Amino acid sequence: MKEIKWGLIFVAAIILWLIIERLTGLHTHNIEYHAIFTNVFAVVAIVIYIIALRDKRASLPNQEMTWLQGFISGLKIAVVVAVLSPAVQLLVHYVISPQFFPNMKSHAIASGMMSETQAEKYFNLTSYMMQSAIGALVMGAITAAIVAFFLKRRS
């Protein structure tokens, strides 16, 4: 199933992106820039969805895909990513960047963005697991809807 393949590619891209963030100091000494640069991943996400839905369209008879077919395919990708999101968060926060949560809490408190209580509630593994799974579904659905609109082809 193409959607599983593209969901796995998307997850691999997330992991690679988070490794790059860590290596560039966005989880440590450049943490003040994290909120800005982490959003650049949206471009990567859109490109992956475009390539995935083009791949889906190419596999259909006469390379014709309705908006609904593209949207459903994109939703399936989002579900794969959402299901794998908790495991990705475990990998990232225990192996790749275990200092991320303490550093983000300290930065949020020191910069006045959050109180200590707010930072404790927001920057933890459970919260990030929920945020990443819900975010994958919501942003995946929005991206799928838009990309499917532009890639649809009918006879």
LOKOLTOR-152338 format. One record per residue: residue number from 0; z, x, y of N, C-alpha, C, O in turn. Coordinates in Angstrom, 1 decimal. Example, Ala and Ser with C-alpha at 12.3 -4.5 7.8 and 13.67 -1.06 7.14 Angstrom:
BEGIN
TORKOL, n, n.zz, n.xx, n.yy, ca.zz, ca.xx, ca.yy, c.zz, c.xx, c.yy, o.zz, o.xx, o.yy
TORKOL, 0, 7.8, 13.2, -5.7, 7.8, 12.3, -4.5, 7.8, 13.2, -3.3, 8.5, 14.2, -3.3
TORKOL, 1, 7.1, 12.8, -2.2, 7.1, 13.7, -1.1, 7.9, 12.9, 0.0, 8.0, 13.4, 1.1
// end
This chain:
BEGIN
TORKOL, n, n.zz, n.xx, n.yy, ca.zz, ca.xx, ca.yy, c.zz, c.xx, c.yy, o.zz, o.xx, o.yy
TORKOL, 0, 0.0, 0.8, -1.2, 0.0, 0.0, 0.0, 0.0, 0.9, 1.2, 0.9, 1.8, 1.4
TORKOL, 1, -1.0, 0.7, 2.1, -1.1, 1.5, 3.3, 0.1, 1.5, 4.2, 0.4, 2.5, 4.9
TORKOL, 2, 0.7, 0.3, 4.3, 1.9, 0.2, 5.2, 3.0, 1.1, 4.8, 3.7, 1.6, 5.7
TORKOL, 3, 3.2, 1.3, 3.5, 4.3, 2.2, 3.1, 4.0, 3.6, 3.5, 4.8, 4.3, 4.0
TORKOL, 4, 2.7, 4.0, 3.2, 2.3, 5.3, 3.6, 2.5, 5.6, 5.1, 3.0, 6.6, 5.4
TORKOL, 5, 2.1, 4.6, 5.9, 2.2, 4.8, 7.4, 3.6, 4.7, 7.8, 4.0, 5.4, 8.8
TORKOL, 6, 4.4, 3.9, 7.2, 5.9, 3.9, 7.5, 6.5, 5.2, 7.2, 7.4, 5.7, 7.9
TORKOL, 7, 6.1, 5.8, 6.1, 6.7, 7.2, 5.7, 6.2, 8.2, 6.7, 7.0, 9.1, 7.1
TORKOL, 8, 4.9, 8.1, 7.1, 4.4, 9.1, 8.1, 5.2, 8.9, 9.4, 5.5, 9.9, 10.1
TORKOL, 9, 5.5, 7.7, 9.8, 6.2, 7.4, 11.0, 7.6, 8.0, 10.9, 8.1, 8.6, 11.9
TORKOL, 10, 8.3, 7.8, 9.8, 9.6, 8.4, 9.6, 9.6, 9.9, 9.7, 10.5, 10.5, 10.3
TORKOL, 11, 8.6, 10.5, 9.0, 8.4, 12.0, 9.1, 8.3, 12.4, 10.6, 8.8, 13.4, 11.0
TORKOL, 12, 7.5, 11.6, 11.4, 7.3, 12.0, 12.8, 8.6, 11.9, 13.5, 8.9, 12.7, 14.4
TORKOL, 13, 9.4, 10.9, 13.2, 10.7, 10.7, 13.9, 11.6, 12.0, 13.6, 12.2, 12.5, 14.5
TORKOL, 14, 11.6, 12.3, 12.3, 12.5, 13.5, 11.9, 12.0, 14.8, 12.6, 12.8, 15.5, 13.1
TORKOL, 15, 10.7, 15.0, 12.6, 10.1, 16.1, 13.3, 10.4, 16.1, 14.8, 10.8, 17.1, 15.4
TORKOL, 16, 10.3, 15.0, 15.4, 10.6, 14.8, 16.8, 12.1, 15.2, 17.1, 12.4, 15.9, 18.1
TORKOL, 17, 13.0, 14.7, 16.2, 14.4, 15.0, 16.4, 14.7, 16.5, 16.2, 15.6, 17.0, 16.9
TORKOL, 18, 14.0, 17.1, 15.3, 14.2, 18.5, 15.1, 13.7, 19.3, 16.4, 14.4, 20.2, 16.9
TORKOL, 19, 12.6, 18.8, 17.0, 12.1, 19.4, 18.2, 13.1, 19.2, 19.3, 13.4, 20.1, 20.1
TORKOL, 20, 13.7, 18.0, 19.4, 14.7, 17.8, 20.4, 15.9, 18.7, 20.3, 16.3, 19.3, 21.3
TORKOL, 21, 16.3, 18.9, 19.1, 17.5, 19.8, 18.8, 17.1, 21.3, 19.2, 17.9, 21.9, 19.9
TORKOL, 22, 15.9, 21.7, 18.8, 15.5, 23.1, 19.0, 15.3, 23.4, 20.5, 15.4, 24.5, 21.0
TORKOL, 23, 14.9, 22.3, 21.3, 14.7, 22.5, 22.7, 16.0, 22.3, 23.5, 16.0, 22.3, 24.8
TORKOL, 24, 17.1, 22.1, 22.8, 18.4, 22.0, 23.5, 18.7, 20.6, 24.0, 19.7, 20.4, 24.8
TORKOL, 25, 17.9, 19.6, 23.7, 18.2, 18.3, 24.2, 19.4, 17.6, 23.5, 19.8, 16.6, 24.0
TORKOL, 26, 19.9, 18.3, 22.5, 21.2, 17.8, 21.9, 22.3, 18.7, 22.3, 23.5, 18.4, 21.9
TORKOL, 27, 22.1, 19.7, 23.1, 23.1, 20.7, 23.5, 23.1, 21.0, 25.0, 23.4, 20.2, 25.8
TORKOL, 28, 22.6, 22.2, 25.3, 22.6, 22.7, 26.7, 21.7, 21.9, 27.6, 21.8, 22.1, 28.8
TORKOL, 29, 20.7, 21.2, 27.1, 19.8, 20.4, 28.0, 20.0, 18.9, 27.8, 19.1, 18.1, 28.0
TORKOL, 30, 21.2, 18.6, 27.4, 21.4, 17.2, 27.0, 21.2, 16.2, 28.2, 20.9, 15.0, 27.9
TORKOL, 31, 21.4, 16.7, 29.4, 21.1, 15.8, 30.5, 19.7, 15.3, 30.6, 19.4, 14.3, 31.3
TORKOL, 32, 18.8, 15.9, 30.0, 17.4, 15.5, 30.0, 17.0, 14.7, 28.7, 15.9, 14.2, 28.6
TORKOL, 33, 17.9, 14.5, 27.8, 17.7, 13.8, 26.6, 17.1, 12.4, 26.8, 16.1, 12.0, 26.2
TORKOL, 34, 17.7, 11.6, 27.7, 17.3, 10.2, 27.9, 15.9, 10.2, 28.4, 15.2, 9.2, 28.1
TORKOL, 35, 15.4, 11.1, 29.1, 14.1, 11.1, 29.7, 13.1, 11.5, 28.6, 12.1, 10.8, 28.3
TORKOL, 36, 13.3, 12.6, 27.9, 12.3, 13.2, 27.0, 12.3, 12.4, 25.6, 11.2, 12.4, 25.0
TORKOL, 37, 13.4, 11.8, 25.3, 13.3, 11.1, 24.0, 12.4, 9.9, 24.1, 11.8, 9.5, 23.1
TORKOL, 38, 12.2, 9.4, 25.3, 11.3, 8.2, 25.5, 9.8, 8.6, 25.3, 9.0, 7.7, 25.1
TORKOL, 39, 9.5, 9.9, 25.4, 8.1, 10.4, 25.2, 7.7, 10.1, 23.8, 6.5, 10.0, 23.5
TORKOL, 40, 8.6, 9.9, 22.9, 8.2, 9.6, 21.5, 7.4, 8.3, 21.4, 6.7, 8.0, 20.5
TORKOL, 41, 7.6, 7.4, 22.4, 6.8, 6.1, 22.4, 5.3, 6.4, 22.3, 4.6, 5.7, 21.7
TORKOL, 42, 4.9, 7.5, 22.9, 3.4, 7.8, 22.9, 3.1, 8.2, 21.4, 2.0, 7.7, 20.9
TORKOL, 43, 3.9, 9.0, 20.8, 3.6, 9.3, 19.4, 3.6, 8.1, 18.5, 2.8, 7.9, 17.7
TORKOL, 44, 4.6, 7.2, 18.8, 4.7, 5.9, 18.0, 3.4, 5.1, 18.1, 2.9, 4.6, 17.2
TORKOL, 45, 2.9, 5.0, 19.3, 1.7, 4.2, 19.6, 0.5, 4.8, 18.9, -0.3, 4.1, 18.3
TORKOL, 46, 0.4, 6.1, 19.0, -0.7, 6.8, 18.3, -0.7, 6.6, 16.8, -1.7, 6.3, 16.2
TORKOL, 47, 0.5, 6.6, 16.2, 0.6, 6.4, 14.8, 0.2, 5.0, 14.5, -0.5, 4.8, 13.5
TORKOL, 48, 0.6, 4.0, 15.2, 0.2, 2.6, 15.0, -1.3, 2.4, 15.1, -1.9, 1.7, 14.3
TORKOL, 49, -1.9, 3.1, 16.1, -3.3, 3.0, 16.3, -4.0, 3.5, 15.1, -4.9, 2.9, 14.5
TORKOL, 50, -3.6, 4.7, 14.6, -4.3, 5.3, 13.5, -4.0, 4.5, 12.2, -4.9, 4.3, 11.4
TORKOL, 51, -2.8, 4.0, 12.0, -2.5, 3.2, 10.9, -3.3, 1.9, 10.8, -3.8, 1.5, 9.8
TORKOL, 52, -3.4, 1.2, 11.9, -4.1, -0.1, 11.9, -5.6, 0.2, 11.8, -6.4, -0.7, 11.3
TORKOL, 53, -6.1, 1.3, 12.3, -7.5, 1.6, 12.1, -7.8, 1.9, 10.6, -8.8, 1.5, 10.1
TORKOL, 54, -6.8, 2.6, 10.0, -6.9, 2.8, 8.6, -6.9, 1.5, 7.8, -7.7, 1.3, 6.8
TORKOL, 55, -6.1, 0.6, 8.2, -6.0, -0.7, 7.5, -7.3, -1.5, 7.7, -7.9, -2.0, 6.8
TORKOL, 56, -7.8, -1.5, 9.0, -9.1, -2.2, 9.2, -10.2, -1.6, 8.4, -11.1, -2.3, 7.9
TORKOL, 57, -10.3, -0.2, 8.3, -11.3, 0.4, 7.5, -11.3, 0.0, 6.1, -12.3, 0.1, 5.4
TORKOL, 58, -10.2, -0.4, 5.6, -10.1, -0.7, 4.1, -10.4, -2.2, 3.9, -10.5, -2.6, 2.7
TORKOL, 59, -10.6, -3.0, 4.9, -10.9, -4.4, 4.7, -12.4, -4.6, 4.6, -13.2, -3.8, 5.1
TORKOL, 60, -12.9, -5.7, 3.9, -14.3, -6.0, 3.8, -15.0, -6.0, 5.2, -14.5, -6.6, 6.1
TORKOL, 61, -16.1, -5.3, 5.3, -16.9, -5.2, 6.5, -16.1, -4.6, 7.7, -16.5, -4.7, 8.8
TORKOL, 62, -15.0, -4.0, 7.4, -14.1, -3.4, 8.4, -13.8, -4.4, 9.5, -13.7, -4.1, 10.6
TORKOL, 63, -13.5, -5.7, 9.0, -13.2, -6.8, 9.9, -11.7, -7.1, 9.7, -11.2, -7.3, 8.6
TORKOL, 64, -11.0, -7.1, 10.8, -9.5, -7.4, 10.8, -9.2, -8.4, 11.9, -9.6, -8.2, 13.1
TORKOL, 65, -8.5, -9.5, 11.6, -8.1, -10.4, 12.6, -6.8, -9.9, 13.2, -6.2, -8.9, 12.7
TORKOL, 66, -6.5, -10.4, 14.3, -5.2, -10.0, 15.0, -4.1, -10.2, 14.1, -3.2, -9.4, 14.0
TORKOL, 67, -4.0, -11.3, 13.3, -2.9, -11.6, 12.5, -2.8, -10.6, 11.3, -1.7, -10.2, 11.0
TORKOL, 68, -3.9, -10.2, 10.8, -3.9, -9.2, 9.7, -3.3, -7.9, 10.2, -2.5, -7.2, 9.6
TORKOL, 69, -3.8, -7.5, 11.4, -3.3, -6.3, 12.0, -1.8, -6.4, 12.4, -1.1, -5.4, 12.2
TORKOL, 70, -1.4, -7.5, 12.9, 0.0, -7.7, 13.3, 0.9, -7.6, 12.0, 1.9, -7.0, 12.1
TORKOL, 71, 0.5, -8.3, 11.0, 1.3, -8.3, 9.8, 1.4, -6.9, 9.2, 2.4, -6.5, 8.7
TORKOL, 72, 0.3, -6.2, 9.2, 0.3, -4.8, 8.7, 1.2, -4.0, 9.5, 2.0, -3.2, 9.0
TORKOL, 73, 1.2, -4.1, 10.8, 2.1, -3.4, 11.7, 3.5, -3.8, 11.5, 4.4, -2.9, 11.5
TORKOL, 74, 3.8, -5.0, 11.2, 5.2, -5.5, 10.9, 5.7, -4.9, 9.6, 6.8, -4.5, 9.5
TORKOL, 75, 4.8, -4.8, 8.7, 5.2, -4.1, 7.4, 5.6, -2.7, 7.6, 6.6, -2.2, 7.0
TORKOL, 76, 4.8, -2.0, 8.5, 5.2, -0.6, 8.8, 6.6, -0.5, 9.4, 7.4, 0.3, 9.1
TORKOL, 77, 6.8, -1.5, 10.4, 8.1, -1.5, 11.1, 9.2, -1.8, 10.1, 10.3, -1.2, 10.2
TORKOL, 78, 9.0, -2.6, 9.1, 10.0, -2.9, 8.1, 10.4, -1.6, 7.3, 11.5, -1.3, 7.0
TORKOL, 79, 9.3, -0.9, 6.9, 9.5, 0.4, 6.2, 10.4, 1.3, 7.0, 11.4, 1.9, 6.5
TORKOL, 80, 10.0, 1.4, 8.3, 10.8, 2.3, 9.2, 12.2, 1.8, 9.4, 13.1, 2.6, 9.3
TORKOL, 81, 12.4, 0.5, 9.5, 13.7, 0.0, 9.7, 14.6, 0.2, 8.5, 15.8, 0.5, 8.6
TORKOL, 82, 14.0, 0.0, 7.3, 14.8, 0.2, 6.1, 15.2, 1.6, 5.9, 16.3, 1.9, 5.4
TORKOL, 83, 14.4, 2.6, 6.3, 14.7, 4.0, 6.2, 15.5, 4.5, 7.3, 16.0, 5.7, 7.2
TORKOL, 84, 15.6, 3.8, 8.4, 16.3, 4.3, 9.6, 17.8, 4.7, 9.3, 18.2, 5.8, 9.8
TORKOL, 85, 18.6, 4.0, 8.6, 19.9, 4.5, 8.4, 19.9, 5.9, 7.6, 20.8, 6.7, 8.0
TORKOL, 86, 19.1, 6.1, 6.7, 19.0, 7.3, 6.0, 18.6, 8.5, 7.0, 19.1, 9.6, 6.9
TORKOL, 87, 17.6, 8.1, 7.8, 17.2, 9.1, 8.8, 18.4, 9.5, 9.7, 18.6, 10.7, 10.0
TORKOL, 88, 19.2, 8.5, 10.2, 20.3, 8.8, 11.0, 21.3, 9.7, 10.3, 21.9, 10.6, 10.9
TORKOL, 89, 21.6, 9.4, 9.0, 22.5, 10.2, 8.2, 22.0, 11.7, 8.2, 22.7, 12.6, 8.4
TORKOL, 90, 20.7, 11.9, 7.9, 20.1, 13.2, 7.9, 20.2, 13.9, 9.2, 20.6, 15.1, 9.3
TORKOL, 91, 19.9, 13.2, 10.3, 19.9, 13.8, 11.6, 21.3, 14.2, 12.0, 21.5, 15.3, 12.5
TORKOL, 92, 22.3, 13.3, 11.8, 23.6, 13.5, 12.4, 24.5, 14.3, 11.5, 25.6, 14.7, 11.9
TORKOL, 93, 24.1, 14.5, 10.2, 24.9, 15.4, 9.3, 24.3, 16.7, 9.1, 25.0, 17.7, 8.8
TORKOL, 94, 23.0, 16.8, 9.1, 22.3, 18.0, 8.8, 21.6, 18.7, 10.0, 21.8, 19.8, 10.3
TORKOL, 95, 20.7, 17.9, 10.7, 19.9, 18.5, 11.7, 20.7, 18.8, 13.0, 20.6, 19.8, 13.6
TORKOL, 96, 21.5, 17.8, 13.4, 22.2, 17.9, 14.7, 23.6, 17.3, 14.7, 23.8, 16.3, 15.3
TORKOL, 97, 24.5, 17.9, 13.9, 25.8, 17.3, 13.8, 26.6, 17.3, 15.1, 27.6, 16.6, 15.2
TORKOL, 98, 26.2, 18.1, 16.0, 26.9, 18.2, 17.3, 26.4, 17.1, 18.3, 27.0, 17.0, 19.4
TORKOL, 99, 25.4, 16.3, 17.9, 24.8, 15.4, 18.9, 25.9, 14.4, 19.4, 26.0, 14.2, 20.7
TORKOL, 100, 26.6, 13.7, 18.6, 27.5, 12.7, 19.1, 28.6, 13.2, 20.0, 28.8, 12.7, 21.1
TORKOL, 101, 29.3, 14.3, 19.6, 30.3, 14.8, 20.5, 29.7, 15.3, 21.8, 30.3, 15.1, 22.9
TORKOL, 102, 28.5, 15.9, 21.8, 27.9, 16.3, 23.0, 27.5, 15.2, 23.9, 27.7, 15.2, 25.1
TORKOL, 103, 26.9, 14.1, 23.3, 26.5, 13.0, 24.1, 27.7, 12.2, 24.7, 27.7, 11.8, 25.8
TORKOL, 104, 28.8, 12.1, 23.9, 30.0, 11.5, 24.4, 30.5, 12.3, 25.6, 30.8, 11.7, 26.7
TORKOL, 105, 30.6, 13.6, 25.5, 31.1, 14.4, 26.6, 30.2, 14.3, 27.8, 30.7, 14.2, 28.9
TORKOL, 106, 28.9, 14.3, 27.6, 28.0, 14.2, 28.7, 28.1, 12.9, 29.4, 28.1, 12.8, 30.7
TORKOL, 107, 28.1, 11.8, 28.6, 28.2, 10.5, 29.2, 29.5, 10.3, 30.0, 29.5, 9.6, 31.1
TORKOL, 108, 30.6, 10.8, 29.5, 31.9, 10.7, 30.2, 31.9, 11.6, 31.5, 32.2, 11.1, 32.6
TORKOL, 109, 31.5, 12.8, 31.3, 31.5, 13.8, 32.4, 30.6, 13.4, 33.6, 30.9, 13.6, 34.7
TORKOL, 110, 29.4, 12.7, 33.2, 28.5, 12.3, 34.3, 28.8, 11.0, 34.9, 28.1, 10.5, 35.8
TORKOL, 111, 29.8, 10.3, 34.3, 30.2, 9.0, 34.9, 29.4, 7.9, 34.4, 29.5, 6.7, 34.9
TORKOL, 112, 28.5, 8.1, 33.4, 27.7, 7.0, 32.9, 28.5, 6.0, 32.1, 28.1, 4.8, 32.0
TORKOL, 113, 29.5, 6.5, 31.4, 30.3, 5.6, 30.5, 31.8, 6.1, 30.6, 32.1, 7.2, 30.9
TORKOL, 114, 32.6, 5.1, 30.3, 34.0, 5.5, 30.1, 34.2, 6.1, 28.7, 33.2, 6.0, 27.9
TORKOL, 115, 35.3, 6.7, 28.4, 35.5, 7.2, 27.1, 35.4, 6.2, 26.0, 34.9, 6.4, 24.9
TORKOL, 116, 36.0, 5.0, 26.3, 35.9, 3.9, 25.3, 34.5, 3.5, 25.0, 34.1, 3.3, 23.9
TORKOL, 117, 33.7, 3.3, 26.1, 32.3, 2.9, 26.0, 31.5, 4.0, 25.2, 30.7, 3.7, 24.3
TORKOL, 118, 31.7, 5.3, 25.5, 31.0, 6.3, 24.8, 31.4, 6.4, 23.3, 30.5, 6.6, 22.5
TORKOL, 119, 32.6, 6.1, 23.0, 33.1, 6.1, 21.6, 32.4, 5.0, 20.8, 32.0, 5.1, 19.7
TORKOL, 120, 32.2, 3.8, 21.5, 31.6, 2.7, 20.8, 30.1, 2.9, 20.7, 29.5, 2.4, 19.7
TORKOL, 121, 29.5, 3.5, 21.6, 28.0, 3.7, 21.7, 27.5, 4.9, 20.8, 26.6, 4.7, 20.0
TORKOL, 122, 28.1, 6.0, 21.0, 27.7, 7.2, 20.4, 28.4, 7.5, 19.1, 29.3, 8.4, 19.0
TORKOL, 123, 28.0, 6.8, 18.0, 28.5, 7.0, 16.7, 27.5, 6.6, 15.7, 26.5, 5.9, 16.0
TORKOL, 124, 27.7, 7.0, 14.4, 26.7, 6.8, 13.4, 26.4, 5.3, 13.1, 25.3, 5.0, 13.0
TORKOL, 125, 27.4, 4.5, 13.0, 27.2, 3.1, 12.8, 26.4, 2.5, 13.9, 25.4, 1.7, 13.6
TORKOL, 126, 26.7, 2.7, 15.1, 26.0, 2.2, 16.2, 24.5, 2.7, 16.2, 23.6, 1.8, 16.4
TORKOL, 127, 24.3, 3.9, 16.0, 22.9, 4.5, 15.9, 22.1, 3.9, 14.7, 20.9, 3.7, 14.8
TORKOL, 128, 22.8, 3.7, 13.6, 22.1, 3.1, 12.5, 21.6, 1.7, 12.8, 20.4, 1.4, 12.5
TORKOL, 129, 22.4, 0.9, 13.5, 22.0, -0.4, 13.9, 21.0, -0.4, 14.9, 20.0, -1.1, 14.8
TORKOL, 130, 21.1, 0.5, 15.9, 20.2, 0.6, 17.0, 18.8, 1.0, 16.5, 17.8, 0.5, 16.9
TORKOL, 131, 18.8, 2.0, 15.6, 17.5, 2.5, 15.1, 16.8, 1.4, 14.2, 15.6, 1.3, 14.3
TORKOL, 132, 17.5, 0.7, 13.4, 16.9, -0.3, 12.5, 16.4, -1.5, 13.4, 15.3, -1.9, 13.2
TORKOL, 133, 17.2, -2.0, 14.3, 16.8, -3.1, 15.1, 15.6, -2.6, 16.1, 14.7, -3.4, 16.2
TORKOL, 134, 15.8, -1.5, 16.6, 14.7, -0.9, 17.5, 13.4, -0.8, 16.8, 12.3, -1.1, 17.3
TORKOL, 135, 13.5, -0.3, 15.5, 12.2, -0.2, 14.7, 11.5, -1.5, 14.5, 10.3, -1.6, 14.6
TORKOL, 136, 12.3, -2.5, 14.3, 11.7, -3.9, 14.1, 11.2, -4.5, 15.4, 10.0, -4.9, 15.4
TORKOL, 137, 12.0, -4.4, 16.4, 11.5, -5.0, 17.7, 10.4, -4.2, 18.3, 9.3, -4.8, 18.6
TORKOL, 138, 10.5, -2.9, 18.4, 9.4, -2.1, 19.1, 8.2, -2.1, 18.1, 7.1, -2.0, 18.6
TORKOL, 139, 8.4, -2.1, 16.8, 7.3, -2.1, 15.9, 6.5, -3.4, 16.0, 5.3, -3.4, 16.0
TORKOL, 140, 7.2, -4.5, 16.2, 6.5, -5.8, 16.3, 5.7, -5.9, 17.6, 4.6, -6.3, 17.6
TORKOL, 141, 6.3, -5.4, 18.7, 5.6, -5.4, 20.0, 4.4, -4.5, 19.9, 3.3, -4.8, 20.3
TORKOL, 142, 4.6, -3.3, 19.4, 3.5, -2.3, 19.3, 2.4, -2.9, 18.4, 1.2, -2.8, 18.7
TORKOL, 143, 2.8, -3.4, 17.2, 1.8, -4.0, 16.3, 1.0, -5.1, 17.0, -0.2, -5.2, 16.8
TORKOL, 144, 1.7, -6.0, 17.7, 1.0, -7.1, 18.4, 0.0, -6.6, 19.4, -1.2, -7.1, 19.4
TORKOL, 145, 0.3, -5.6, 20.1, -0.6, -5.0, 21.2, -1.7, -4.3, 20.5, -2.9, -4.5, 20.8
TORKOL, 146, -1.4, -3.4, 19.6, -2.5, -2.6, 19.0, -3.4, -3.5, 18.2, -4.6, -3.2, 18.2
TORKOL, 147, -2.9, -4.4, 17.4, -3.7, -5.4, 16.7, -4.7, -6.1, 17.6, -5.8, -6.4, 17.2
TORKOL, 148, -4.2, -6.5, 18.8, -5.1, -7.2, 19.7, -6.3, -6.3, 20.0, -7.4, -6.9, 20.1
TORKOL, 149, -6.1, -5.1, 20.3, -7.2, -4.2, 20.7, -8.1, -3.7, 19.5, -9.3, -3.4, 19.7
TORKOL, 150, -7.5, -3.8, 18.3, -8.3, -3.3, 17.1, -8.9, -4.4, 16.3, -9.6, -4.2, 15.3
TORKOL, 151, -8.7, -5.6, 16.6, -9.2, -6.8, 15.8, -10.7, -6.8, 15.9, -11.3, -6.4, 16.9
TORKOL, 152, -11.3, -7.2, 14.8, -12.8, -7.3, 14.7, -13.0, -8.5, 13.8, -12.5, -8.6, 12.7
TORKOL, 153, -13.9, -9.4, 14.3, -14.3, -10.5, 13.5, -15.8, -10.6, 13.3, -16.5, -9.9, 14.1
TORKOL, 154, -16.3, -11.3, 12.3, -17.8, -11.4, 12.2, -18.4, -12.4, 13.1, -19.6, -12.6, 13.1
// end
